[in-house]
């Protein structure tokens, strides 16, 4: 939200003016419109500079005469702007200096007022405009910083690329931390330098094909320490000006995710193997045991060689016991470490 | 028409159990034993399947040439078209992939999971009636 300066009566204003008559006039006008204004006064650049160097008191506005004893004109304006930071400056000048005053506006001065035309209302209006403009400017600046932070403070590594040659123009903190390159090193690199040579064509195709649905694929990125990671890349073209486009890349390190996936795949295979064993190996002796029991029942105790069949039951039961033990062993040895 | 039976299974005890059941129902029907697919196909080749009914009781999981080998060999030789040859699968496997695979051989009379009961044996033997 724009905070229009509301306590206008309590403004803190610095007047830099070497002509005492002019100063008294301006001070009168100011106090007429801003009853409780706090007014500082300096007559030359040197004292003003010292004041700023030793004092970080908040000033709301500066009224500046273009002709001071040791410094005047554009040089004065430039020097004042240098030490003032973003405090609005309004120039007080005579008819003869209008051209100079207009030039000052281009340098960043907010407004200029002709001394001979000055009156309380005009002064008040100019001050109001200057203060409002300043609060708009700082609002825009804040938003610019906010948007920059979205890039710089994002937990996902992000890079800003020049469209065309894919030179890296900026890298956020997460990218600097993930890849190990300093910002200055990034700025000397092309995005393609992060890829092994065999992926370069693929990446370029992906970026410039602009196929909407397939703008994410898995690639390899080489870190500064020459380790490699698997990344999923997201590209977004952003217009910087009418002619110029940049590309924002977001890179998600999915190395861990792929490893976990691999673990799951290898565990699934083991589970399948166990299921297969259950189905084939366990059921073999079990089916035999049941078959023999059927046979004994059918014969209703008249079976020859009953001892032979009982022995077979024992053999098959032991066999099954062995198999079940082995399955339990296999399940326990479920290797959570996929490197093996 | 006479019938002959081949039990193709590498589990000798199980084969013995089945043969006992058959023998109880039809003491005079000849029973041959085979423990792998290759031996079984050779035995089948030497039998007079135009004069006699041949009942095949086939296990799937065997060492060396398994039941699939036997089934594929039969198809190569065109034996699946001979009406006197009756093929039954008796397997201990309950694996769904095995069952799906068995269903692809549409000429198989029936498949059963072990263990089999005397009523199953009766059903096999009555296939020729």
Interface residues (C-beta under 8 A of the other chain):
Chain A: X275 X276 X279 X280 X283 X284 X286 X287 X288 X289 X290 X291 X292 X294 X295 X298 X299 X312 X315 X316
Chain B: X11 X13 X14 X17 X18 X20 X21 X24 X61 X92 X93 X94 X95 X98 X113 X114 X115 X116 X117 X118
